[in-house]
Amino acid sequence: MSVFVASIGYGLVAAAVLAIASVGFTLQFAVTNVLNLAFAAVMITSAYVAYVVNASGVSVWLALVPAVAAGAVLSVLLNQVVYTPFQRRRASPIALVIVSLGMTLIIEYATQAAAGPNNVSYSMAQGPEAGVGAFQLTVVQYVIIGTSLALMAGTHLLMTYTRLGKSMRATAANRDLARACGIRTARVVTATWCISGAFCGLAGVVFAMNSGSFGATSADLFLVLILAAVFLGGPGEAYGAMLGAAVIGIATEVSASVVQPDYKDVVAFVVLLAMLARRPSGILGAPT
């Protein structure tokens, strides 16, 4: 029982990290209709930016700032330099998926060439553990959960109450109609990639913190969990991504207390397939 309770705590941390990444990923997909499989590669590159700053003697918490900025800049460049030209030529969605896979390899191996093949880790203290009974988490893990909750609340406020958020929702629903109504959709798309890229950069750092060590290809399997969370909640649905991340994160860690830990990521797809068999559009996705 103690192992089960402890796994719930780890599941909450995993869900927090996954939620940050999944919301950023689904915002990109909703507004631009690009399934950006290079998302995880940008995550790891941002994590390395934080590592370089941290290795120079700066606290990893301050190193978050350039990492988040790097994620935003890389994402905007990726859209404007790579994806937008293909979309202007009316490339099919599957062609864009292939392009994003190619960009994944380019970014990952460029990062590996610059950083080296060995895994690295941040110079930081995890802090003392606190909790009730077997439910024990470190200070850093509590901070990760709190950061994720704050970002989810911020996403809700952005999408519900701000002019940019409403423009993002309108552009996601129908870009041509939004443009005809006077919304500058090109600016909205750029802003979306900037915001989602910032989420990506932050997700890369907290992923690296939670993993302990990381390398240029460490987030490849994590991308699979992001896709599972996004499609479980409903593609393009920010709230669905949050819910999907909670289900996938907790399910994978709790299952590790019951089955072989090596198979815990398989559980994510068992949950996903079971859900999609009943509701192909995802938990919050609109039926089409």
N, C-alpha and C positions, 0 to 999 in steps of 0.2 A: 504493500500500500504506500509506503514511504517513497518508493521509486516512482510510482504513478503520480503522486502529488508533486514530486520534484520535476517530473516531466511536464506537468502543466505550466510550471514557472518558465522552463526553457521554451515551451511552446509559445508563451506570451511574448517572449523576447524575439523568437523567430518570426512570429506574426507581425511584430512591430517593424522589424527590418523589411519584411516582405511587403507590408502595407505602403511604406514610403516609396519603394521601387514600383509597385503595381499601380499606384495612383499616377505616378509620373508617366509610366508606360501607357496607361489607358487614356490619359489626356492627349498624348501624341496621336494615338490611333483615332480617337473620337474626332478631333479637329482636322486632321490631315489625311485620314484613311491610309496611313502608312504603318505597316506592321514592322516596326523598327527593331529587328533582331540584333542590331549593333548596340542596343541599350546596355547590355551587361559589359561589353567591351569599354564603353564610355565610363561605366561605373568603376571598373578596375583602374582605368587611366586616372580618374579623379582620386581614387584611393592612393595611387602612387604619388600624385601631386602633394597630398597631405603627408605622405611618408617622407618626401624630400624636405618639406618644410619642418617636419617634426625632427628629422635627423640633424637639422642645423641647430637644434636646441630650443625650438619653439614648442610650446604645449600643443598636443594634438587637438585640443579643443579650439585653439586659435587657428590651427592648420585647417580646420573645417572650412574657413572662409575662402581661401584660395581654391580648395577642392570643389566647393559648391560653384564658385565662379568658373572654374575649368569645365565642370559638367555643363553649365549653361552655355558657355562659348562654343564648346565642341559640338553640342547638340544643334545650336543655331547654324553653325558652319556645315554640319552634316546635312541639314535640311536644304540650305540655300545652295550649296555647292554640288551636292549629289542628288538628293531626292527630287527637288523642285525641277531641275532640268529634265529629268525623266518624266515627271508628271506633265510638263508642258508638251512633251512629245507623245502624250497619251499612252505611256507604257502601262501594261496590264498590272493588276495587283500582284500576280505571281512573279512578274519580272522585277518588281520592286522588292519582293521578298528575297529573290536571288541576289539582287544588288546589295541588300542589307547584310546578307550572309557574307558576301565578298568584303564589305566594309568591316565586318566583325573580324575576319582574318587579318585584314590590313592593320587595323588598330591594335589588335592583340599582339601581333608579331612585331609591330613597330615599338610597342611598349616593352616587349620582352627583349628586343635588341638594345633598347636604351637602358633598361633596368637590370638585365641579366636573367638567367634561368632559375635562380634560387628564390625560394620564398623569403619574404621579409615580414617584419612585425613592427608595430608602433612601440615607442618608448613611453609607457604609461602604466599607472597603477590601477588595478581593477577596483580597489577599495574593499572595505570589509563587507561581509555578507550580512544580510538582515532579512527577517521574515518570520513566519510562524510555523513551527514544527519542521517538516521536511521541505516546506516551501521556502527556499533560501535563494536569494539573488544578490549579486554584487551591486555596488553603487552605480557602476557604469551601466549595468543591465537595466537598472531602474531609470537611469537617465535616458537610455535608448527608448524605453517604453514611453516615458513622459514626452520626449521629443516627437515621437510618432503620433501620440494623441494630440499634441498641440498642432502638428501639421495637418492632421485630419480635420480638426476644428477650423483651422485657417482655410483649408480647401473648401469647406462648407460655406464659410463667410464669403470667400472669393466668388464662388459659383452662384451664390444666392443673392448677394446684396450689392455687388460691384458692377459697374458698367462693363468692365472688361470681361467678367465672368458671364454676364448675360450675352455679350457679343460672342464669346467662345461657344456657348450653348447654341446660339443661333447659327453660327458658322458650321458647327458640327451637324446640326439638323439639316441644313440646306445652304450650301455656300453661295450658290447663284442667287437665291432669294435674299439671303443676308446682304449680299453686295448690292442688289437692286434696292434694298431698303436703306442704303447709305452707310452700311457698316464697312469699314476698310478691312476687308478680310485678309489681305496680305499682311497687314500689321498685326492682326489678331493671331494669325498663324505663327508669325515670328515671336510674338509674346508668349504663345503657348509653348513653343520649343524652348524658349528661354526659361520659363517657369518649370516645365517638366525636366529640363536639363539640370536645373538646380536641385530638383528632387533626386535626379539620377546621381549627381555628385555626392549629395548627402548620403544616399543609400549605399554608395560605394564605400564611404568611410565607416559607417556603422556596421556594414557587412564585414569589413576587415577587422573592426574592433571585436565583433562577436565571434569571428572565426579564429582570432588569435594570430594567425599568419596567413599570408596570401601571396599569390603569384599572378602572372599575366593572364592565365586561363582559369583562375579559381572560380570565376562567376559563371562559367559555362553551364554548369548544372543548375545554378541558381536561376538562370534565365528560364529554364524549364518550369521551375516553381512559379516564376512570375507569370508565365503564360497560363499555367494551371489556375492561378488565383484570378487572373483577368477573365478567362473564359468561364470559370465557375460563377463569378459574380455577374457577368454579362459584359461582352466587349464594348468598350466606349463608355461604360458607366463608372464614374468615380466612386460612388457609394458601393457599387457592386464589387469594385476592386478591393475596397476596405473590408467588406464582408468576406470575400473570397480569400483574402490574405489571412484573416482571422481563422477561418475554417482550415485552410491548408497548413498554416503554421502550427496550430495546436494539434491537428490530426497527425502530422508527421512526427512531432516530438513525442506525443503520447503513445503512438504506435511503436516507437523505439523501446518503450518499456515492456512491450508485449511480444514483439517479434525481433528478429535480428536487426540491429541498428543500420546495417548496410542496406536494408530493404525499405527504410522508412520513407524514402522519396517515392517509392512505387505506390505507397498508400495515397499520395497526393493525386495520382492518376486514377486510382480505384474510386476515390471520392468524386473526382471530376467526371469520369465515365458514368458513374451511377446517377449523378445529377443530370448530366446532359441527356441520358436515356429518357428521363422524365420531362425535362425542360431544356430543349436544345439551345434556347436563347440565353441560358444562364439564369441565376436566381432573380436578378433585377432587370435583365435584358428584356426589351419589348419584343413580343412575338412578331415575326415577319412572314 
